[in-house]
Amino acid sequence: MLKRTLGRSLLTLLVITGLAGTINDNSLSKKERKHATTSMKDTKVAAINSLKGLSEAQLTFKPSAEKWSARDCMYHIAASEKMIWSLFEKTMKEPANPEKRSEIKMTDEQLEQRIKSRDVKVKTMAPLEPLNTGYKSLDESIEDFKNNRAEHIKYMKNSTEDMRNHVVQMPFGWIDCYQITLFISAHTDRHTQQINEVKADPAFPKQ
């Protein structure tokens, strides 16, 4: 009986301190966690569905020589997923820097809208150019994207890490690690829009 009581007391202590892997005070709110995971799920499905049923001619069609095809967009989405998450992991491994939170000028919603907006075009980094991603086929890029996104969704559902107090400087300003996860989903949305723009082009092949 004494052992059982001690065992329960120890478990209670672990839960309270967060050592049992439960959500602690430095974790995200339920609303934040749900928003991030839902965005990751929804943008994954939308990106993959935007390519379903397309022929080889449709996948490789480019509205102009300097623009990307639908397949190019998927290569970029998949490669970016890995690179942006690498930034997330690197920042989370560094010491928390809550003193930098005052440098953050964008709300979560403002960040998402900025990344999703197709009004301003930005040239990507060389490693994220479709030809430089290393993918040999559309199926390969989709499979890589799906696997990585599944891991990221799992992390967002279960992590107890303090994402809000790990802050990093991006070319457009300072954001925290939670916002990096929103960036990932918004970036996928941005290029899914691009795929749909390609499909809406008057010269897009009928089959």
Secondary structure, DSSP 8 states (H G I E B T S, - for coil): -HHHHHHHHHHHHHHHHTTTS---TTS--HHHHHHHHHHHHHHHHHHHHTTTT--HHHHH--SSTTS--HHHHHHHHHHHHHHHHHHHHHHHHS---GGGGGG----HHHHHHHHH--SS-----GGGSGGGS---SHHHHHHHHHHHHHHHHHHHHH--S-GGG-EEEETTEEEEHHHHHHHHHHHHHHHHHHHHHHHHSTTS---
